[in-house]
């Protein structure tokens, strides 16, 4: 085993196999009536990244030091939410343009529409999107402003995007209104309710089948992961914790399969809120990044 930590492998820059980008904004949570704190997510994510010292995987013998991982830094912190969204679209776009995969760490979930927009700008074919989230996040804007509950409504209303290429994954019916579920279905989106997945199949196989179904028509896929999709006992440090949710093992396996799938060009991780709980959730957020990288390593070896 080497003594490398993940952080020691990461070079500043916007080109690599996987490129980190931070979105240190949480006004979108406040607008949606939630608790602030997620703006410190990127900073604390990097802190716990430095503690993650397993770079070589002892069982699979895969070694993340074979990947080039870069850190493009953060979106400017002291600007308005709307300016931050615009900077995010442009900087995520630059990373995509260089042929790298952006891994964007929030910050509030409103980051997902600017991220999707960057991918829509740069893909000539169809884009597919999977939102792993307890919530559907298709609420209307509030006083004309985007917020943490609205990113996928903006996506569904974007003419560059086709609603039948949208999957809501691990949604929880006790946290989603019938009106919003109907909005997704009326726009030809698909909802994989967590309870239904568990009854029918298993979470990981369902996620892989959602990915494969999208690739029948889509050239490029964005996987968006809200940490509140994980049970509150495992991920308490999120803006809106729920009791029920994915297990840690399911969350990391989803990240692994997203990393491994050749059509996944963009991944974002939202709602890590260190003001509510820092260490357990921070370590889990980093484990999701690690498993994405292990999956990506296998993608490149095939
Ligand atoms: Mn969300």
Boltz pocket constraint, residues with backbone or C-beta under 6 A from the ligand:
constraints:
  - pocket:
      binder: B
      contacts: [[A, 109], [A, 133], [A, 135], [A, 137], [A, 148], [A, 226], [A, 270]]
      max_distance: 6.0
